[in-house]
């Protein structure tokens, strides 16, 4: 049988390839019940395409989340929608966040980065030493800022007054960035947890089916052995 051969989906009725279809016999009981309730004509021998199967899986996961947490949040609804539409949730938060920054945001980040570095401490310390030395040692007769350096105190106060809000702006953006990263991690982890749960349930269902088939084969073999044992005296007597 060719892999490109088309078969009809038992739910939507659209032609699909064999790799896009799943037999109704392999569906988990909850999923099969939901499919059968919506499509009474669907049976174990029918097949369902991956698009419709993901839709029923997403509905089942949504019911599970509602039973566990009650009303779903916006993030949880995004996870369910991604499962239904087969979307990828992993995003590059850093790249998207950087694209939304304005020129003022970038300048404030650079200022905050420089203000929290050793370069700023050493350079500012050098300026203070030079200022004090210039007004104390060099310009002894007519210093422009004599002791107690009132102009220097004014400059330091202005720098501190301007630097503090700039650093707070940068910290607020970093908090927003961390929040977006945490939300993305939560969506990815929740989707992974739901997918793993579905995978485990499906594996258990398949193992149960396999054990049933093995038991049926064992019963057939046992019946054949019993028949051979019953037929042996008849053959030896003849």
Secondary structure, DSSP 8 states (H G I E B T S, - for coil): --TT-EEE-TTT--EEEGGGEEEGGGS-HHHHHHHHHH-TT--TTSEEEHHHHHHHHHHHHHHHHHHHHSS--HHHHHHHHHHHHT------HHHHHHHT--HHHHHHHHHHHHHTSHHHHHHHHHHHHHHHHIIIIISSSS-SS-TTTHHHHHHHHHHHHHHHHHHHHHHHHHHHHHHHHHHHHHHHHHHHHHHHHHHHHHHHHHHHHHHHHHHHHHHHHHHHHHHHHHHHHHHHH-
